[in-house]
Amino acid sequence: MASIETIGRVFKLLSRAYVDYAAKHLRGTEGAETVRLYQRILDDIPDGVVETACVDHIADSQWWPKPSELRERCVSLLVNDVAALGASEAWGVVLKRMRAPERTWIGGQEYVRRPCDDVTERAVAAVGGWAYLRHSEDGVADRARFLQAYQDIATRERRKQAEHPAVTETRLSIAERTQLREISDGPTPG
């Protein structure tokens, strides 16, 4: 995970790429505090990913990155955004899969259709499932509902991947306390 040494190397790279910013904003205790802040925000990200995200940022931007910008680039590398399907591409996969049989025999061997990726399968389930889509007569509405479901699920998954572990821990702690309060107090009058 992103060690203080890695963040130090990243800051050296950034300081060489953005000389004016570094000279103006990273002097003395301010510089040390800034390094610690970046390390805290990136502490759950593997060292190599942080360094790669830094190089990617330098190659792509003329401005010093905020911690959130580096974290976003790290998450993009970790979840491999390039390989992810867009909603329209996923709908194309669904249409293709609906035309293929569940099982087929070729040369005496049975072949079973593999499931789609997790997000696509969850979006199909959200709009009624494979059987519903195969028998539906309203392809335009099905497509619109699928695209929305796919986008919602993909966004939620991306947000979950990007969330800092400290935030996740706090969110779970609050949810647990709320559940305990509901159990001990009984149902709230409505």
Backbone as CSV, one residue per row, in Angstrom:
resi,resn,N_x,N_y,N_z,CA_x,CA_y,CA_z,C_x,C_y,C_z
1,MET,0.825,-1.168,0.000,0.000,0.000,0.000,0.879,1.245,0.000
2,ALA,0.342,2.341,-0.425,1.138,3.553,-0.660,1.877,3.989,0.607
3,SER,3.151,3.738,0.612,3.988,4.103,1.754,4.410,5.565,1.627
4,ILE,4.916,6.082,2.712,5.396,7.474,2.706,6.576,7.608,1.741
5,GLU,7.353,6.522,1.579,8.476,6.547,0.634,7.964,6.672,-0.804
6,THR,6.912,5.938,-1.114,6.328,6.012,-2.461,5.786,7.409,-2.725
7,ILE,5.075,7.962,-1.749,4.530,9.316,-1.920,5.675,10.306,-2.078
8,GLY,6.770,10.072,-1.368,7.948,10.932,-1.532,8.481,10.874,-2.967
9,ARG,8.556,9.656,-3.539,9.007,9.519,-4.931,8.026,10.191,-5.888
10,VAL,6.748,10.042,-5.609,5.719,10.677,-6.445,5.873,12.194,-6.386
11,PHE,6.111,12.725,-5.203,6.280,14.176,-5.074,7.529,14.668,-5.791
12,LYS,8.582,13.850,-5.805,9.774,14.240,-6.572,9.446,14.324,-8.052
13,LEU,8.709,13.318,-8.553,8.296,13.353,-9.964,7.431,14.580,-10.248
14,LEU,6.442,14.785,-9.405,5.542,15.917,-9.605,6.282,17.254,-9.514
15,SER,7.213,17.340,-8.566,7.974,18.590,-8.393,8.841,18.896,-9.598
16,ARG,9.339,17.861,-10.256,10.128,18.078,-11.476,9.231,18.451,-12.653
17,ALA,8.030,17.880,-12.671,7.109,18.165,-13.774,6.425,19.517,-13.610
18,TYR,6.186,19.917,-12.374,5.465,21.163,-12.096,6.326,22.038,-11.186
19,VAL,7.438,22.466,-11.713,8.459,23.192,-10.946,7.890,24.439,-10.280
20,ASP,7.129,25.236,-11.003,6.592,26.476,-10.447,5.684,26.221,-9.250
21,TYR,4.810,25.237,-9.378,3.886,24.909,-8.289,4.667,24.448,-7.065
22,ALA,5.606,23.556,-7.275,6.383,23.004,-6.164,7.160,24.108,-5.441
23,ALA,7.779,25.009,-6.200,8.562,26.083,-5.585,7.672,27.022,-4.777
24,LYS,6.469,27.217,-5.230,5.557,28.169,-4.599,4.801,27.576,-3.405
25,HIS,4.410,26.297,-3.490,3.490,25.739,-2.507,4.045,24.639,-1.620
26,LEU,5.231,24.158,-1.858,5.722,23.013,-1.094,6.981,23.327,-0.298
27,ARG,6.971,24.434,0.366,8.123,24.837,1.174,7.899,24.473,2.642
28,GLY,8.947,24.050,3.293,8.939,23.831,4.738,7.878,22.881,5.237
29,THR,7.238,23.288,6.344,6.243,22.408,6.973,5.015,22.211,6.085
30,GLU,4.686,23.175,5.255,3.540,23.014,4.354,3.759,21.838,3.412
31,GLY,4.973,21.709,2.897,5.293,20.596,2.000,5.185,19.255,2.701
32,ALA,5.707,19.179,3.928,5.642,17.923,4.689,4.201,17.555,5.024
33,GLU,3.399,18.535,5.389,1.987,18.277,5.689,1.227,17.829,4.434
34,THR,1.576,18.422,3.309,0.928,18.047,2.055,1.270,16.610,1.677
35,VAL,2.521,16.210,1.842,2.928,14.832,1.571,2.150,13.873,2.457
36,ARG,2.009,14.191,3.755,1.264,13.331,4.672,-0.215,13.234,4.272
37,LEU,-0.785,14.336,3.804,-2.179,14.319,3.370,-2.354,13.391,2.169
38,TYR,-1.484,13.518,1.170,-1.567,12.645,-0.010,-1.396,11.186,0.400
39,GLN,-0.473,10.926,1.333,-0.249,9.556,1.778,-1.497,9.012,2.469
40,ARG,-2.164,9.837,3.252,-3.385,9.392,3.938,-4.507,9.086,2.938
41,ILE,-4.654,9.898,1.921,-5.707,9.712,0.930,-5.422,8.491,0.049
42,LEU,-4.151,8.182,-0.169,-3.772,7.094,-1.077,-3.261,5.846,-0.359
43,ASP,-3.382,5.800,0.968,-2.729,4.730,1.730,-3.233,3.322,1.444
44,ASP,-4.398,3.172,0.851,-4.915,1.833,0.553,-4.604,1.380,-0.872
45,ILE,-3.898,2.209,-1.634,-3.585,1.923,-3.034,-2.174,1.333,-3.116
46,PRO,-1.975,0.267,-3.902,-0.624,-0.303,-4.042,0.384,0.715,-4.592
47,ASP,1.621,0.613,-4.109,2.674,1.556,-4.483,2.813,1.728,-5.996
48,GLY,2.897,0.624,-6.718,3.091,0.696,-8.166,1.951,1.402,-8.883
49,VAL,0.743,1.226,-8.381,-0.417,1.878,-8.994,-0.345,3.385,-8.771
50,VAL,0.069,3.797,-7.574,0.185,5.237,-7.287,1.227,5.864,-8.209
51,GLU,2.357,5.198,-8.361,3.404,5.750,-9.225,2.950,5.798,-10.682
52,THR,2.271,4.767,-11.139,1.770,4.748,-12.516,0.729,5.843,-12.723
53,ALA,-0.149,6.025,-11.735,-1.164,7.083,-11.828,-0.507,8.458,-11.889
54,CYS,0.588,8.623,-11.158,1.321,9.888,-11.186,1.890,10.148,-12.583
55,VAL,2.518,9.149,-13.165,3.073,9.283,-14.521,1.962,9.578,-15.516
56,ASP,0.834,8.882,-15.373,-0.315,9.113,-16.249,-0.809,10.547,-16.127
57,HIS,-0.866,11.046,-14.900,-1.320,12.430,-14.701,-0.354,13.415,-15.352
58,ILE,0.926,13.224,-15.137,1.933,14.125,-15.713,1.825,14.127,-17.236
59,ALA,1.604,12.972,-17.826,1.496,12.871,-19.283,0.223,13.521,-19.813
60,ASP,-0.773,13.676,-18.953,-2.093,14.115,-19.406,-2.484,15.529,-18.967
61,SER,-1.823,16.084,-17.981,-2.278,17.351,-17.417,-1.128,18.325,-17.206
62,GLN,-1.443,19.572,-17.369,-0.421,20.596,-17.151,-0.457,21.163,-15.725
63,TRP,-1.357,20.632,-14.883,-1.526,21.144,-13.531,-1.203,20.084,-12.484
64,TRP,-0.703,20.550,-11.340,-0.425,19.683,-10.200,-1.720,18.975,-9.791
65,PRO,-1.692,17.660,-9.528,-2.929,16.940,-9.197,-3.366,17.127,-7.744
66,LYS,-4.650,17.227,-7.561,-5.208,17.193,-6.211,-5.184,15.728,-5.767
67,PRO,-5.243,15.474,-4.466,-5.258,14.076,-4.008,-6.403,13.282,-4.645
68,SER,-7.555,13.898,-4.785,-8.710,13.205,-5.375,-8.459,12.837,-6.836
69,GLU,-7.730,13.671,-7.551,-7.423,13.376,-8.955,-6.487,12.175,-9.065
70,LEU,-5.478,12.121,-8.196,-4.581,10.958,-8.217,-5.332,9.700,-7.791
71,ARG,-6.188,9.817,-6.783,-6.969,8.660,-6.340,-7.866,8.166,-7.468
72,GLU,-8.502,9.073,-8.191,-9.379,8.695,-9.305,-8.590,7.960,-10.385
73,ARG,-7.388,8.430,-10.696,-6.554,7.737,-11.689,-6.150,6.352,-11.186
74,CYS,-5.857,6.255,-9.897,-5.511,4.948,-9.312,-6.681,3.985,-9.430
75,VAL,-7.872,4.449,-9.086,-9.059,3.592,-9.164,-9.297,3.161,-10.604
76,SER,-9.112,4.080,-11.553,-9.287,3.725,-12.967,-8.341,2.604,-13.377
77,LEU,-7.120,2.648,-12.871,-6.171,1.575,-13.173,-6.594,0.268,-12.497
78,LEU,-7.036,0.363,-11.246,-7.400,-0.840,-10.497,-8.640,-1.540,-11.043
79,VAL,-9.626,-0.770,-11.494,-10.846,-1.396,-12.010,-10.789,-1.584,-13.517
80,ASN,-9.688,-1.188,-14.130,-9.472,-1.364,-15.561,-10.631,-0.802,-16.385
81,ASP,-10.842,0.501,-16.274,-11.922,1.185,-16.995,-11.889,0.928,-18.491
82,VAL,-10.711,0.723,-19.042,-10.586,0.532,-20.482,-11.311,-0.739,-20.919
83,ALA,-11.251,-1.779,-20.089,-11.870,-3.055,-20.449,-13.366,-3.094,-20.151
84,ALA,-13.866,-2.124,-19.360,-15.284,-2.132,-18.987,-16.150,-1.774,-20.187
85,LEU,-17.286,-2.446,-20.255,-18.238,-2.153,-21.319,-19.024,-0.891,-20.986
86,GLY,-19.375,-0.141,-22.011,-20.328,0.936,-21.838,-21.718,0.320,-21.833
87,ALA,-22.711,1.087,-21.402,-24.073,0.566,-21.305,-24.593,0.096,-22.665
88,SER,-24.330,0.853,-23.710,-24.809,0.459,-25.047,-24.114,-0.805,-25.534
89,GLU,-22.820,-0.932,-25.239,-22.096,-2.149,-25.612,-22.656,-3.355,-24.861
90,ALA,-22.963,-3.156,-23.592,-23.528,-4.240,-22.790,-24.892,-4.663,-23.346
91,TRP,-25.698,-3.695,-23.804,-26.991,-4.030,-24.405,-26.783,-4.855,-25.673
92,GLY,-25.755,-4.533,-26.427,-25.427,-5.325,-27.614,-25.097,-6.760,-27.244
93,VAL,-24.357,-6.953,-26.162,-24.034,-8.296,-25.683,-25.323,-9.020,-25.279
94,VAL,-26.225,-8.301,-24.607,-27.492,-8.900,-24.182,-28.291,-9.361,-25.399
95,LEU,-28.387,-8.523,-26.419,-29.131,-8.895,-27.623,-28.532,-10.138,-28.277
96,LYS,-27.228,-10.183,-28.342,-26.539,-11.332,-28.936,-26.803,-12.599,-28.109
97,ARG,-26.729,-12.460,-26.794,-26.950,-13.608,-25.906,-28.390,-14.091,-25.968
98,MET,-29.357,-13.183,-26.183,-30.760,-13.601,-26.244,-31.022,-14.469,-27.475
99,ARG,-30.238,-14.286,-28.509,-30.403,-15.088,-29.732,-29.720,-16.449,-29.628
100,ALA,-28.801,-16.582,-28.692,-28.062,-17.847,-28.541,-28.825,-18.772,-27.598
101,PRO,-28.841,-20.044,-27.887,-29.530,-20.986,-26.995,-28.765,-21.144,-25.675
102,GLU,-29.512,-21.528,-24.625,-28.898,-21.770,-23.309,-27.853,-22.882,-23.396
103,ARG,-28.216,-23.945,-24.128,-27.342,-25.110,-24.283,-27.388,-25.542,-25.748
104,THR,-26.295,-26.087,-26.190,-26.273,-26.639,-27.546,-25.313,-27.823,-27.570
105,TRP,-25.558,-28.723,-28.494,-24.698,-29.887,-28.672,-23.983,-29.753,-30.006
106,ILE,-22.674,-29.866,-29.979,-21.897,-29.819,-31.216,-20.917,-30.992,-31.164
107,GLY,-21.019,-31.848,-32.164,-20.116,-33.003,-32.229,-20.195,-33.885,-31.006
108,GLY,-21.399,-34.044,-30.450,-21.576,-34.912,-29.295,-21.155,-34.292,-27.978
109,GLN,-20.781,-33.006,-27.996,-20.368,-32.348,-26.766,-21.337,-31.205,-26.453
110,GLU,-21.726,-31.097,-25.184,-22.663,-30.061,-24.769,-21.896,-28.772,-24.439
111,TYR,-22.426,-27.677,-24.937,-21.870,-26.352,-24.640,-22.955,-25.549,-23.936
112,VAL,-22.598,-24.920,-22.827,-23.527,-24.108,-22.050,-23.096,-22.649,-22.176
113,ARG,-24.085,-21.804,-22.428,-23.785,-20.380,-22.575,-23.237,-19.834,-21.258
114,ARG,-22.127,-19.149,-21.330,-21.531,-18.540,-20.148,-22.305,-17.277,-19.779
115,PRO,-22.327,-16.929,-18.495,-22.994,-15.683,-18.110,-22.190,-14.477,-18.591
116,CYS,-22.846,-13.360,-18.672,-22.176,-12.098,-19.017,-21.387,-11.637,-17.792
117,ASP,-20.744,-10.500,-17.913,-20.042,-9.933,-16.760,-21.066,-9.592,-15.672
118,ASP,-20.595,-9.404,-14.452,-21.457,-9.217,-13.289,-22.413,-8.034,-13.443
119,VAL,-21.922,-6.907,-13.913,-22.768,-5.712,-14.034,-23.884,-5.962,-15.048
120,THR,-23.561,-6.588,-16.170,-24.576,-6.882,-17.183,-25.618,-7.841,-16.634
121,GLU,-25.186,-8.904,-15.960,-26.130,-9.866,-15.387,-27.040,-9.192,-14.361
122,ARG,-26.491,-8.330,-13.534,-27.307,-7.639,-12.526,-28.289,-6.676,-13.180
123,ALA,-27.885,-6.022,-14.259,-28.794,-5.114,-14.971,-29.923,-5.899,-15.629
124,VAL,-29.602,-7.050,-16.213,-30.642,-7.914,-16.803,-31.626,-8.331,-15.717
125,ALA,-31.126,-8.748,-14.562,-32.001,-9.146,-13.456,-32.875,-7.974,-13.006
126,ALA,-32.302,-6.777,-13.000,-33.040,-5.589,-12.546,-34.219,-5.245,-13.459
127,VAL,-34.142,-5.588,-14.725,-35.241,-5.279,-15.649,-36.177,-6.463,-15.868
128,GLY,-35.990,-7.546,-15.125,-36.922,-8.659,-15.238,-36.294,-9.996,-15.548
129,GLY,-35.031,-10.013,-15.897,-34.340,-11.272,-16.155,-34.346,-11.672,-17.620
130,TRP,-33.604,-12.732,-17.904,-33.437,-13.196,-19.283,-34.759,-13.652,-19.891
131,ALA,-35.538,-14.403,-19.126,-36.808,-14.915,-19.663,-37.729,-13.762,-20.038
132,TYR,-37.804,-12.763,-19.184,-38.649,-11.608,-19.486,-38.187,-10.929,-20.775
133,LEU,-36.885,-10.670,-20.884,-36.368,-9.974,-22.066,-36.604,-10.774,-23.343
134,ARG,-36.456,-12.099,-23.261,-36.666,-12.930,-24.451,-38.109,-12.873,-24.949
135,HIS,-39.070,-12.728,-24.040,-40.483,-12.760,-24.415,-41.118,-11.383,-24.526
136,SER,-40.374,-10.361,-24.189,-40.920,-9.000,-24.227,-41.146,-8.548,-25.663
137,GLU,-42.157,-7.738,-25.840,-42.454,-7.195,-27.161,-42.175,-5.707,-27.233
138,ASP,-41.578,-5.147,-26.164,-41.293,-3.716,-26.144,-39.785,-3.493,-26.010
139,GLY,-39.074,-3.775,-27.081,-37.617,-3.681,-27.079,-37.087,-2.297,-26.770
140,VAL,-37.795,-1.252,-27.200,-37.330,0.125,-26.955,-37.344,0.427,-25.453
141,ALA,-38.449,0.098,-24.799,-38.545,0.335,-23.352,-37.564,-0.553,-22.594
142,ASP,-37.427,-1.808,-23.025,-36.484,-2.718,-22.370,-35.067,-2.173,-22.460
143,ARG,-34.720,-1.680,-23.636,-33.381,-1.114,-23.831,-33.169,0.073,-22.902
144,ALA,-34.141,0.969,-22.827,-34.015,2.161,-21.973,-33.875,1.760,-20.503
145,ARG,-34.695,0.819,-20.066,-34.626,0.371,-18.676,-33.295,-0.322,-18.391
146,PHE,-32.826,-1.132,-19.342,-31.539,-1.816,-19.167,-30.401,-0.798,-19.083
147,LEU,-30.379,0.161,-20.004,-29.305,1.157,-20.010,-29.253,1.911,-18.686
148,GLN,-30.422,2.289,-18.171,-30.464,3.010,-16.888,-29.984,2.121,-15.748
149,ALA,-30.465,0.878,-15.720,-30.056,-0.055,-14.664,-28.552,-0.315,-14.724
150,TYR,-28.047,-0.533,-15.932,-26.617,-0.807,-16.112,-25.786,0.377,-15.610
151,GLN,-26.186,1.570,-16.015,-25.450,2.770,-15.608,-25.489,2.946,-14.097
152,ASP,-26.653,2.742,-13.485,-26.783,2.873,-12.028,-25.894,1.871,-11.302
153,ILE,-25.924,0.621,-11.752,-25.122,-0.426,-11.103,-23.633,-0.155,-11.295
154,ALA,-23.239,0.208,-12.511,-21.825,0.491,-12.786,-21.334,1.674,-11.952
155,THR,-22.154,2.708,-11.843,-21.777,3.882,-11.044,-21.632,3.517,-9.576
156,ARG,-22.578,2.728,-9.068,-22.524,2.308,-7.661,-21.274,1.457,-7.398
157,GLU,-20.955,0.544,-8.309,-19.767,-0.294,-8.150,-18.489,0.536,-8.200
158,ARG,-18.453,1.484,-9.113,-17.279,2.364,-9.250,-17.087,3.186,-7.983
159,ARG,-18.198,3.709,-7.460,-18.137,4.507,-6.232,-17.628,3.641,-5.081
160,LYS,-18.095,2.387,-5.034,-17.665,1.470,-3.982,-16.160,1.206,-4.094
161,GLN,-15.677,1.025,-5.320,-14.248,0.794,-5.536,-13.408,2.011,-5.149
162,ALA,-13.929,3.204,-5.397,-13.166,4.428,-5.168,-13.194,4.882,-3.715
163,GLU,-14.158,4.397,-2.961,-14.323,4.875,-1.590,-13.126,4.502,-0.723
164,HIS,-12.658,5.465,0.031,-11.533,5.241,0.945,-11.990,4.301,2.064
165,PRO,-11.146,3.371,2.484,-11.533,2.412,3.533,-12.021,3.078,4.827
166,ALA,-11.476,4.231,5.178,-11.925,4.918,6.393,-13.386,5.355,6.252
167,VAL,-13.774,5.773,5.058,-15.160,6.179,4.806,-16.070,4.956,4.874
168,THR,-15.640,3.868,4.275,-16.428,2.632,4.302,-16.627,2.167,5.739
169,GLU,-15.565,2.205,6.527,-15.642,1.787,7.924,-16.619,2.653,8.707
170,THR,-16.569,3.963,8.505,-17.479,4.874,9.190,-18.919,4.630,8.756
171,ARG,-19.132,4.451,7.455,-20.475,4.188,6.933,-21.059,2.912,7.551
172,LEU,-20.254,1.850,7.615,-20.721,0.588,8.194,-20.988,0.729,9.694
173,SER,-20.157,1.475,10.379,-20.341,1.695,11.806,-21.648,2.441,12.074
174,ILE,-21.927,3.461,11.283,-23.173,4.222,11.438,-24.374,3.327,11.140
175,ALA,-24.293,2.528,10.093,-25.392,1.618,9.750,-25.623,0.606,10.862
176,GLU,-24.551,0.096,11.436,-24.668,-0.876,12.518,-25.321,-0.248,13.741
177,ARG,-24.905,0.967,14.095,-25.509,1.658,15.241,-26.992,1.920,15.001
178,THR,-27.336,2.290,13.769,-28.740,2.547,13.425,-29.561,1.266,13.576
179,GLN,-29.026,0.145,13.094,-29.727,-1.138,13.217,-29.900,-1.521,14.682
180,LEU,-28.859,-1.342,15.483,-28.957,-1.672,16.903,-29.997,-0.796,17.592
181,ARG,-30.054,0.477,17.250,-31.021,1.400,17.831,-32.438,0.968,17.453
182,GLU,-32.647,0.561,16.207,-33.966,0.124,15.762,-34.385,-1.148,16.478
183,ILE,-33.448,-2.038,16.704,-33.763,-3.293,17.401,-34.107,-3.013,18.852
184,SER,-33.338,-2.161,19.521,-33.549,-1.926,20.951,-34.754,-1.032,21.222
185,ASP,-35.044,-0.099,20.336,-36.166,0.821,20.533,-37.466,0.287,19.979
186,GLY,-37.376,-0.735,19.168,-38.575,-1.248,18.512,-38.929,-0.357,17.319
187,PRO,-40.016,-0.664,16.652,-40.372,0.113,15.478,-40.753,1.545,15.853
188,THR,-40.412,2.456,14.972,-40.755,3.849,15.200,-42.187,4.093,14.754
189,PRO,-42.948,4.897,15.512,-44.334,5.161,15.119,-44.373,5.926,13.813
190,GLY,-45.279,5.576,12.943,-45.324,6.172,11.620,-46.533,6.922,11.448
